[in-house]
Amino acid sequence: MLNWGDKDSAEKLAAQLKELLRDRTMTYDQLASCYSIKHGSSVNQRLKDMSRDGKPMLLGDFTKLMTEYFEIVGKNQVKAKGPMAAPAAAPAAAPAKPAAAAAVSKSEGYPSAASAAPGPADSPSVEPAMAATPTLTMRYSDVSRNIQSILKELSSCISVPKLDELFLARYGTSVSDVVGMTTAEYLQRKENIFDYNSDADTVILQSSLTGSGPPTADPDQAKDETFVVKEFVSLIEALGPVVYISTLCGKFIQRNGTSVTSVISTRPLDLFKRHPQTFIIVGAGNVTLKKYESLPEVQRLVDKPSSKASRIAKAAEEAQMPVPEIVTEEHVVEEFRRLILSDGVDSVYISSLCGRFLQRFKKPVTAIIDCKPADFLRRYPDIFIMTGGGNVGLREVLGPDAVSVPPPPARTPKTAHEEMSDDLLSSAQPSSEEFRELIEHLFTSAHNQATLQMLQAVCRQIEQASFLALDHVVIGGPSGKGLHASCQDAELVLFVRQLPFKNFPQWLPHILETLAPVMEFQLAAQRAEGFKVEKDHLSFTLRGDAPQLRVHVYLSPVFKSREHLLECMRDAPPAERFYFFPAMVKERNDFIASHPQDSKDLIDLMSWWVSKQRWASDLSRPSAWLIEAFVLHVVMQMGALQKADLAESVDSICAALARFQSTKVRWADTGHSLYGLDDIWRPLLSHIPLVMDPVNPYCNLADVNSFDAQQMVSFAQTGKCLNVFKRELAHLTSCKEEEEEDGSANE
């Protein structure tokens, strides 16, 4: 007997799975992931809901029983049986299924991706070119490309209802059915592609995608390496002759709704190297076509010396040039300008200019000028433009509208108090009043507010322009927890609809690689730079009026509930459970926010303490969340905090850190965790040291595989732990004395 009570539901699920398989063979994990992305729900949960007697059926068992739909291939693979049934044609008199009905269908869990195409009687105004060609499946990334195809054929502004009508007629499904939102909302999210007028409810392609660029490729054309080569050739011909590789990849995504790496499964740079008869890599992240190699702008980059031998030869040639007897600041300006022009590039490292100046003039630049080279160049804004990252360019090259990046905040010079030896420091123990004074000095609300505003601006830009099906964005890290933001990196978590709930290594890297160049383009106005894709997130640096801020961006599926999240974590391999860390950002924020300000002050102090240590490696540096959770646990062990006991609290935390190697913090026995003692994953209870994550029963924050506590224990030993605080207090005292002396002199 089949293990379900609703035969219709079972057949409907089998038809949906068969539709995903088509003529392909998949593993059960691949089929489950495809189902989650397509239908926004877990196939295992569907099977569990359908099963009787509390005995959930696995996907493999289900396909084996539905023999009229599936054929088992090998031990862990399946394919569809028999020919695929074409979507049933609707009767001529039947009205086309409206977008609203499609959206309702999806909300019930059964999206109608293969809706019947309306006949001529249904849409008499549709042009013959728009004849219905329904597809069996349509991905989220296909929607943008298909809308572009319709708008380019019409070459005019149309209403959104008309677009919905044409889309349904051509593709046999609605925009809202595929993307899970209204067409208007989708167009607003794609403002870099579509010019949507919300007042008139009309849309047209952005001007950058019409007229000036090459014609869009046929959306039905096979996406392979040959296709990518043709697209790149067309784009370089339209944008060239020399184009940044990142610009090419961004334009490719705009035109085709998918990334280059997802098509060729390798880096674009490797593609160019495989086709030397078509492309020439000209350095500095640029590429051109072979047929353009004789053009002056290409030759200027090709002829640029790139090898070490060439640079040495050029430096030797420059060293033979005549040198004036008296070298002045004017000579420095002239030489730097000559060097930048001779390199034929937009900008040059300042340190490189200084080294080449020394080779020719036999004296360092600092022997001639009275400040740092960067500060010196800023004195000549009509000549030099500071381009950031230690680089400088020329206004005559970059143009009259070029603007220098702001200078970094001035560093406070070290005082004699800061140079005090450890022996002298150890004789003075900070009091609670001094710690309060230190908190007011280090942690200002103005800095926190500026950081939060920067992050909120980034969130708004991401929500407006992201190609992902964003549900919401959460600010984590110190700004999300109500802590001070100067000693930690920022954290953003993008909750995305229709992401799979498991097998993160199979799909997350590809999405991050695609997201990085798109986000770099979108956040240019926020002065975001230094984008880097890590194993489970991407990171970049924000440069604003406040000190620069490193931001880590994570992606998370939208789980149905906390119970659903914990169930997915339980089923995941232990080595992959760290991928669920972003999903609990709200719980971490709420956990810290629920504690009094005195506890947060202690967290800020110890986080600052961590930032001032010289760690041997990333493995030796404790994570921010570990320090936060550990400090709170020590505080709760001490009882209610009093302001007068702040110094004692810091001493107690340092003593606990010194004993960290043998610590056992379960959290569940305090009544403050989000789980009970029985919920903890049993193997963790044997770990030493053990610091359970207070919101995650599957995570030991002190796991020896990810954190080596030896150096932290050494820093926390008696007589050493408080030294960084004492030095900062000595510096603060010195500043006050200088202010008092200045005030007395003025009197």
C-alpha positions in Angstrom: 0.0 0.0 0.0 1.3 3.4 -0.9 2.3 5.6 2.1 0.0 8.6 1.4 -3.6 9.4 1.8 -4.1 11.8 -1.1 -3.5 10.2 -4.5 -4.1 13.5 -6.3 -1.4 15.3 -4.4 1.0 12.4 -5.1 0.3 12.5 -8.8 0.6 16.3 -8.9 4.0 16.1 -7.1 5.2 13.4 -9.5 4.2 15.6 -12.5 6.1 18.5 -11.1 9.2 16.4 -10.6 8.9 14.9 -14.0 8.6 18.4 -15.5 11.9 19.3 -13.8 13.7 16.2 -15.1 12.6 16.5 -18.7 15.2 14.5 -20.7 17.9 14.7 -18.0 19.2 12.3 -15.4 19.6 13.7 -11.9 20.7 12.6 -8.4 18.0 12.8 -5.8 19.8 15.8 -4.2 19.9 17.7 -7.5 16.2 17.0 -8.1 15.4 18.2 -4.6 17.4 21.4 -5.1 15.8 22.1 -8.4 12.3 21.6 -6.9 13.1 24.0 -4.0 14.3 26.7 -6.4 11.4 26.3 -8.7 8.6 25.9 -6.3 9.9 27.7 -3.2 9.3 24.7 -0.9 11.1 21.6 0.2 10.1 18.4 -1.6 11.0 16.4 1.6 8.5 18.5 3.5 5.9 17.9 0.8 6.4 14.2 1.2 6.3 14.4 4.9 3.0 16.3 4.8 1.5 13.7 2.4 2.7 10.7 4.4 0.5 8.7 6.7 1.1 7.3 10.2 3.9 9.7 10.9 6.3 7.8 8.7 7.7 10.3 6.2 8.8 8.9 2.8 12.1 9.8 1.2 12.3 11.1 -2.4 14.0 8.0 -3.6 11.2 5.8 -2.2 8.6 8.0 -3.8 10.1 7.8 -7.3 10.5 4.1 -7.0 6.8 3.7 -6.3 5.6 6.1 -9.0 6.8 3.8 -11.8 4.6 5.3 -14.5 6.5 8.6 -14.0 10.1 7.7 -13.2 12.8 5.3 -14.1 15.6 4.6 -11.6 19.1 4.8 -12.9 21.8 3.4 -10.7 21.8 3.7 -7.0 21.1 7.4 -6.5 19.8 8.7 -9.9 16.5 9.1 -11.6 15.1 10.2 -14.9 11.6 10.8 -16.3 9.9 7.8 -18.0 8.3 8.2 -21.4 7.8 11.3 -23.6 7.1 14.6 -21.9 3.5 15.7 -22.2 3.1 19.0 -23.9 1.1 21.6 -22.0 -2.5 21.2 -22.8 -3.9 23.8 -25.2 -6.7 25.9 -23.7 -10.1 25.9 -25.5 -10.5 28.9 -27.9 -13.2 30.4 -25.8 -11.4 30.0 -22.5 -9.9 33.3 -21.1 -6.2 33.5 -20.5 -5.2 32.8 -16.9 -4.6 36.2 -15.3 -1.4 37.0 -13.4 -3.3 37.3 -10.2 -4.6 33.7 -10.5 -1.1 32.5 -11.3 0.2 34.2 -8.1 -2.5 32.6 -6.0 -1.7 29.2 -7.5 1.9 29.7 -6.5 0.9 30.7 -3.0 -0.8 27.4 -2.6 2.4 25.6 -3.4 1.6 24.5 -7.0 3.0 27.1 -9.4 1.6 26.8 -12.9 4.8 27.2 -15.0 3.2 25.4 -17.9 -0.1 27.2 -18.1 -2.1 26.9 -21.3 -1.3 29.4 -24.0 -4.3 31.6 -25.0 -5.6 31.2 -28.5 -6.3 34.0 -31.0 -9.7 34.7 -29.5 -8.1 35.4 -26.2 -5.7 38.1 -27.3 -6.7 39.5 -30.6 -4.4 42.5 -30.2 -1.2 40.4 -29.9 1.0 40.6 -33.0 1.9 37.5 -35.0 5.5 37.7 -33.7 4.1 37.3 -30.2 2.5 33.9 -30.9 2.4 31.7 -27.9 5.4 29.5 -27.4 4.9 28.1 -23.9 7.9 26.6 -22.2 7.9 23.8 -19.8 10.0 25.6 -17.1 11.2 29.1 -16.7 13.9 30.2 -14.3 14.0 33.4 -12.4 17.0 34.5 -14.5 15.0 33.9 -17.7 12.4 36.6 -16.9 14.6 39.6 -17.4 15.9 38.3 -20.7 12.4 37.5 -21.9 11.0 40.9 -21.0 13.9 42.6 -22.7 13.1 40.6 -25.9 9.5 41.8 -25.9 10.4 45.4 -25.2 13.1 45.4 -27.9 10.7 44.0 -30.5 8.2 46.7 -29.7 10.8 49.5 -29.4 8.4 51.7 -27.5 7.0 52.4 -24.1 4.1 50.0 -23.1 1.8 49.6 -20.1 2.6 46.9 -17.5 -0.8 45.2 -18.1 0.1 45.0 -21.8 3.5 43.6 -20.9 1.8 40.9 -18.7 -0.5 40.0 -21.6 2.3 39.7 -24.1 4.5 37.7 -21.7 1.7 35.3 -20.9 0.9 34.9 -24.6 4.5 34.2 -25.6 5.7 32.1 -22.7 2.6 30.5 -21.3 3.2 31.7 -17.8 3.2 35.1 -16.0 6.0 37.1 -14.5 4.5 36.9 -11.0 4.2 33.1 -11.3 7.9 32.8 -11.8 9.4 35.5 -9.6 6.9 35.4 -6.8 6.1 39.2 -6.9 4.1 41.6 -9.0 5.5 42.7 -12.4 5.7 46.3 -11.2 7.7 45.3 -8.1 10.1 43.2 -10.3 10.6 46.0 -12.7 11.5 48.4 -9.8 14.1 45.9 -8.6 15.7 45.9 -12.1 16.0 49.6 -12.5 19.4 49.3 -14.1 17.6 47.4 -17.0 14.1 48.7 -17.1 12.8 52.3 -16.9 9.6 51.9 -15.0 7.2 54.8 -14.5 5.2 54.0 -11.4 2.8 56.9 -12.0 1.8 55.9 -15.5 2.4 52.2 -14.9 4.5 52.0 -18.1 7.9 50.5 -18.9 10.6 50.8 -21.5 14.2 49.5 -21.7 16.9 51.7 -20.2 18.6 53.8 -23.0 21.9 52.2 -22.3 20.4 48.9 -23.5 18.9 50.2 -26.7 20.4 51.7 -29.8 24.1 52.0 -28.8 24.8 48.4 -27.9 24.8 45.2 -30.0 21.6 43.4 -30.7 20.5 41.0 -27.9 21.2 37.4 -28.6 18.4 34.9 -29.3 17.2 33.8 -25.9 16.6 30.3 -27.2 20.2 30.0 -28.4 22.3 27.4 -26.6 24.5 28.9 -23.9 28.0 27.5 -24.3 31.5 28.8 -24.7 30.9 29.7 -28.4 28.0 31.8 -27.3 30.1 33.6 -24.7 32.8 34.3 -27.2 30.3 35.8 -29.7 28.7 37.9 -27.0 32.1 39.2 -25.8 33.1 40.1 -29.4 29.9 42.0 -29.9 30.3 43.9 -26.6 33.9 44.8 -27.2 33.0 46.0 -30.7 30.3 48.2 -29.2 32.2 49.4 -26.1 35.8 49.1 -27.2 38.3 48.9 -28.5 39.6 48.3 -24.9 37.2 47.2 -22.2 37.5 46.2 -18.5 36.9 42.5 -18.1 34.6 43.2 -15.1 32.6 45.6 -17.3 32.2 42.9 -19.9 30.9 40.4 -17.4 28.5 42.9 -15.9 27.1 43.7 -19.4 26.8 39.9 -20.1 24.7 39.5 -17.0 22.4 42.4 -18.0 21.9 41.1 -21.5 21.5 37.4 -20.8 20.3 37.1 -17.2 23.1 34.7 -16.2 26.8 35.0 -15.4 29.7 34.1 -17.6 31.1 31.6 -15.0 27.8 29.7 -14.9 28.1 29.1 -18.6 31.7 28.2 -19.1 32.5 27.0 -15.5 35.8 28.8 -15.4 37.1 32.4 -15.1 36.7 34.8 -18.0 40.5 35.3 -18.0 40.9 31.6 -18.9 38.4 31.9 -21.7 40.4 34.8 -23.3 43.6 32.7 -23.0 41.9 29.8 -24.8 41.0 32.1 -27.7 44.2 34.0 -28.6 43.1 34.3 -32.2 40.2 36.4 -31.0 41.2 38.2 -27.8 44.3 40.0 -26.5 44.7 40.6 -22.8 46.4 44.0 -22.5 46.9 44.1 -18.7 45.4 46.1 -15.8 42.2 44.0 -16.2 41.6 45.0 -19.8 40.9 43.0 -22.9 40.6 43.8 -26.6 40.1 42.0 -29.9 42.9 40.6 -32.0 41.8 42.8 -34.9 42.3 45.9 -32.9 45.9 45.2 -31.9 47.4 47.9 -34.2 45.2 50.7 -32.8 47.1 53.4 -30.9 45.0 53.0 -27.7 45.7 49.3 -27.7 49.4 49.7 -28.5 49.8 52.1 -25.6 48.8 49.4 -23.2 50.5 46.5 -25.0 53.8 48.4 -25.1 53.6 49.1 -21.4 56.6 47.3 -19.8 55.2 44.6 -17.5 58.1 42.2 -16.8 60.6 42.7 -14.0 63.5 42.9 -16.5 61.8 45.7 -18.5 61.2 47.7 -15.3 64.8 47.3 -14.2 66.0 48.4 -17.7 63.7 51.5 -17.5 64.9 52.4 -14.0 68.5 52.1 -15.2 67.7 54.4 -18.1 66.1 57.0 -15.8 69.0 56.9 -13.4 71.3 58.2 -16.3 69.2 61.3 -16.7 70.7 64.7 -15.6 70.1 65.8 -12.1 70.1 69.5 -10.9 72.5 70.5 -8.3 69.8 71.8 -5.9 66.7 69.7 -5.9 63.5 71.5 -4.8 59.8 70.7 -4.3 59.2 71.9 -7.9 61.6 69.2 -9.1 59.5 66.6 -7.2 56.3 67.8 -8.8 57.9 67.8 -12.3 59.5 64.3 -11.8 56.3 62.7 -10.5 54.3 64.2 -13.4 56.9 62.9 -15.9 56.9 59.4 -14.4 53.1 59.1 -14.5 52.9 60.3 -18.1 55.7 58.0 -19.2 53.8 55.0 -17.8 50.8 55.9 -19.9 48.3 54.8 -17.2 45.6 56.5 -15.2 47.3 56.2 -11.9 50.6 55.0 -10.2 51.5 53.8 -6.7 53.0 56.7 -4.8 55.6 54.4 -3.3 56.7 53.4 -6.8 57.1 57.1 -7.7 59.2 57.6 -4.5 61.4 54.7 -5.3 62.1 55.8 -8.9 62.7 59.3 -7.6 65.4 58.0 -5.3 67.0 56.0 -8.1 67.4 59.1 -10.2 68.1 61.9 -7.7 70.0 59.7 -5.2 68.1 61.1 -2.3 64.6 60.3 -0.9 61.7 62.5 -1.5 61.2 62.9 2.3 64.6 64.7 2.4 63.2 67.4 0.1 59.6 67.8 1.3 58.4 68.4 4.9 55.6 65.9 5.1 54.4 62.6 3.8 54.4 62.2 0.0 50.6 61.8 -0.1 50.1 65.0 1.9 52.6 66.8 -0.4 50.7 65.8 -3.6 47.4 67.0 -2.1 49.0 70.5 -2.0 48.8 70.5 -5.9 45.1 69.7 -6.6 45.4 71.3 -10.1 48.1 68.7 -11.1 47.5 65.6 -9.0 44.4 63.5 -8.2 44.5 61.0 -5.3 42.7 58.0 -6.6 42.7 55.9 -3.4 44.6 52.8 -2.4 47.9 54.6 -2.4 47.6 55.7 -6.0 47.9 59.1 -7.7 46.9 60.3 -11.2 47.1 63.5 -13.2 44.2 65.9 -13.7 45.3 66.4 -17.3 44.7 62.6 -17.9 41.7 62.0 -15.7 39.8 65.1 -16.7 38.8 68.4 -15.0 35.9 66.7 -13.2 38.1 64.2 -11.3 38.0 64.4 -7.6 40.5 63.2 -5.0 39.5 60.7 -2.4 39.4 62.2 1.1 42.5 61.9 3.2 42.5 59.2 5.9 41.9 60.4 9.5 45.0 61.7 11.2 46.8 59.3 13.4 47.4 60.4 17.0 51.2 60.5 17.6 52.4 58.2 20.3 53.3 59.8 23.6 55.8 58.9 26.3 52.9 57.3 28.2 52.2 54.9 25.4 55.9 53.9 25.3 55.8 52.9 28.9 57.3 49.5 29.6 55.1 46.6 31.0 56.9 46.9 34.3 55.8 50.5 34.7 52.3 49.8 33.5 51.7 46.9 35.9 52.1 49.2 39.0 48.9 51.2 38.2 45.6 49.3 38.3 42.7 51.1 36.5 39.7 51.9 38.7 36.0 51.6 37.7 35.9 55.4 37.2 38.9 55.2 34.8 37.2 52.4 32.8 34.1 54.6 32.6 36.2 57.4 31.3 37.8 55.1 28.8 34.4 54.0 27.5 33.3 57.5 26.9 36.6 58.3 25.2 36.7 55.2 22.9 33.0 54.7 22.1 31.1 57.6 20.7 27.5 57.6 19.6 28.3 59.8 16.6 30.6 57.2 15.2 28.0 54.5 15.7 25.3 56.6 14.0 27.5 57.3 11.0 28.3 53.6 10.6 24.7 52.6 10.9 23.7 55.2 8.2 26.3 53.9 5.8 25.0 50.4 6.2 21.4 51.4 5.9 22.3 53.2 2.6 23.9 50.0 1.3 20.9 48.0 2.3 18.5 50.3 0.5 20.7 50.1 -2.7 20.8 46.3 -2.5 17.1 46.0 -2.0 16.3 48.3 -5.0 18.7 46.9 -7.5 19.5 43.3 -6.6 18.9 40.6 -9.1 18.1 38.2 -6.3 14.6 37.4 -5.1 15.2 39.3 -1.8 12.8 38.8 1.0 14.5 41.2 3.4 18.0 42.4 4.5 19.2 42.3 8.2 22.1 44.3 9.6 24.1 42.1 11.9 27.4 42.6 13.7 27.9 45.3 16.2 25.5 47.8 14.5 22.7 45.2 14.6 23.4 44.3 18.3 23.6 47.8 19.7 27.3 47.5 20.3 30.1 49.9 19.3 31.2 49.6 15.7 34.8 50.7 15.8 36.5 47.4 16.6 34.6 44.9 14.5 33.6 44.4 10.9 30.0 44.9 9.8 27.7 42.1 8.8 24.7 42.1 6.3 22.5 39.0 5.7 20.4 38.8 2.5 17.4 36.6 3.0 16.6 35.3 -0.5 13.4 33.4 -1.5 13.6 30.1 -3.3 17.2 29.2 -2.2 17.7 25.6 -1.4 17.8 24.6 2.3 20.8 22.3 1.9 23.8 21.4 -0.2 25.2 24.9 0.2 28.6 24.1 -1.4 26.9 23.1 -4.6 25.1 26.4 -5.2 26.4 29.2 -2.9 29.9 29.8 -4.5 28.3 30.3 -7.9 25.8 32.8 -6.6 28.5 34.7 -4.7 30.8 34.8 -7.8 27.9 36.2 -9.8 26.8 38.7 -7.1 30.3 40.2 -6.5 30.7 42.1 -9.8 27.0 43.1 -9.8 27.2 44.5 -6.3 30.5 46.3 -7.0 28.7 48.1 -9.8 25.6 48.8 -7.8 27.5 50.2 -4.7 29.9 52.4 -6.6 28.1 55.5 -5.3 28.6 54.3 -1.7 32.4 54.1 -2.4 32.5 50.4 -1.9 35.7 48.7 -3.1 38.0 45.7 -2.5 35.4 43.1 -3.2 36.4 39.6 -2.3 34.5 36.3 -2.5 35.2 34.0 0.5 34.0 30.4 1.1 30.6 31.3 2.5 30.2 35.1 1.9 31.6 38.1 0.1 33.3 41.1 1.6 34.1 44.7 0.6 35.3 47.9 2.2 33.2 51.1 2.6 35.1 54.3 2.5 33.1 57.2 4.0 33.6 60.2 6.3 34.1 57.8 9.2 37.1 55.4 9.2 36.8 52.7 6.5 34.5 49.8 7.3 34.9 46.2 6.2 31.5 44.6 5.4 30.7 40.9 5.1 27.7 40.0 3.1 26.0 36.6 3.7 23.1 34.8 1.9 20.5 32.8 3.6 17.4 30.9 2.5 14.1 32.0 4.0 13.2 29.2 6.5 9.6 28.6 7.4 10.3 28.7 11.1 13.0 28.3 13.7 12.0 24.6 13.9 12.4 24.2 10.2 15.9 25.8 10.4 17.0 23.5 13.2 15.6 20.5 11.3 17.7 21.4 8.3 20.8 21.9 10.5 20.3 18.5 12.1 20.1 16.8 8.7 23.1 18.6 7.3 26.6 17.1 7.6 28.4 18.6 10.6 31.1 20.1 8.4 28.5 22.1 6.5 26.5 23.5 9.5 28.5 26.8 9.5 26.5 27.7 6.4 23.5 28.2 8.6 25.2 30.9 10.7 23.7 33.8 8.7 20.1 32.5 9.2 20.4 33.2 13.0 21.4 36.8 12.7 18.1 38.1 14.2 18.5 35.7 17.2 22.0 37.0 17.8 20.9 40.6 17.6 18.0 40.1 20.0 20.2 38.1 22.4 22.7 40.9 22.8 20.1 43.6 22.7 18.2 42.0 25.6 21.1 42.6 28.1 21.7 45.9 30.0 24.0 48.6 28.8 26.7 47.8 31.5 27.0 44.3 29.9 27.3 45.8 26.5 30.0 48.2 27.7 32.0 45.2 28.9 31.6 43.5 25.5 32.8 46.7 23.8 35.9 46.9 26.1 36.9 43.3 25.5 36.2 43.5 21.8 38.5 46.5 21.7 41.0 44.5 23.8 41.0 41.8 21.1 41.5 44.4 18.3 44.6 45.7 20.0 46.4 42.3 20.3 48.9 41.1 17.7 47.5 37.7 16.7 49.7 35.1 15.1 47.0 34.0 12.7 43.3 34.0 12.0 43.1 30.7 13.8 44.5 32.3 17.0 42.1 35.3 17.0 38.8 34.7 18.7 35.6 35.5 16.8 33.5 38.5 17.7 30.6 36.3 18.6 32.7 34.1 20.9 33.9 37.1 22.9 30.4 38.5 23.1 28.9 35.3 24.3 31.7 34.5 26.7 31.7 38.0 28.3 28.0 37.7 28.9 28.3 34.3 30.5 31.0 35.6 32.9 28.8 38.6 33.7 25.8 36.4 34.5 27.9 34.2 36.7 28.9 37.3 38.7 25.3 38.5 39.2 23.9 42.0 38.7 26.4 44.5 37.6 27.0 47.8 39.5 28.9 50.7 38.0 31.3 50.7 40.9 32.2 47.1 40.0 33.4 47.7 36.5 37.0 47.2 37.3 36.3 44.0 39.1 34.2 42.8 36.2 37.1 43.3 33.8 39.4 41.5 36.1 37.0 38.6 36.3 36.7 38.3 32.5 40.5 38.3 32.1 40.8 35.6 34.7 38.1 33.5 33.0 40.0 34.0 29.6 43.2 32.8 31.3 41.3 29.6 32.3 39.7 29.3 28.9 41.4 26.0 27.9 39.3 24.1 30.5 36.1 26.1 30.3 32.7 24.4 29.8 29.9 26.8 28.9 26.7 25.0 28.0 24.3 28.0 28.2 21.3 25.6 28.3 21.8 25.3 32.1 21.5 29.1 32.6 18.0 29.4 31.3 19.1 32.2 28.8 19.7 30.0 25.7 17.1 29.5 23.0 17.2 25.7 23.5 17.3 23.1 26.2 20.1 20.9 27.4 18.6 17.9 25.6 18.6 19.9 22.3 22.4 20.2 22.2 24.1 17.9 19.7 25.5 15.2 21.9 29.0 15.0 20.5 29.6 18.6 21.5 29.2 17.9 25.2 32.5 16.0 25.3 34.4 19.0 23.8 37.0 20.9 25.9 37.0 23.9 25.7 33.3 24.2 25.2 31.4 27.5 24.7 28.1 26.7 23.2 26.4 29.3 20.9 23.5 30.5 23.0 21.2 30.5 19.9 22.5 27.4 18.1 22.5 24.0 19.7 24.8 22.6 17.0 27.7 25.0 17.4 30.7 25.1 19.8 32.2 28.6 19.4 35.5 27.3 20.9 35.9 24.3 18.6 39.6 23.5 18.4 39.3 23.0 14.6 38.5 26.6 14.1 40.1 28.4 17.1 43.4 27.9 18.9 43.0 29.5 22.3 46.7 29.3 23.4 47.7 32.8 22.4 44.5 34.4 23.9 45.2 32.6 27.2 48.7 33.9 27.2 47.5 37.5 26.6 45.0 37.1 29.4 47.5 36.0 32.1 47.8 38.1 35.3 49.9 41.2 34.7 49.4 41.3 31.0 45.7 41.4 30.3 45.2 45.0 31.4 48.2 46.6 29.7 46.3 47.8 26.6 43.8 49.6 28.8 46.6 51.1 30.9 48.4 52.5 27.8 45.2 54.0 26.5 44.5 55.6 29.9 48.0 57.0 30.0 47.5 58.5 26.6 44.2 60.0 27.6 45.8 61.5 30.8 48.6 63.0 28.6 46.1 64.6 26.3 44.2 66.2 29.2 47.5 67.5 30.7 48.4 69.1 27.3 44.9 70.7 27.1 45.3 72.1 30.7 48.8 73.5 29.8 47.4 75.1 26.7 44.5 76.7 28.7 46.9 78.1 31.3 49.1 79.6 28.6 46.1 81.3 27.0 45.1 82.8 30.3 
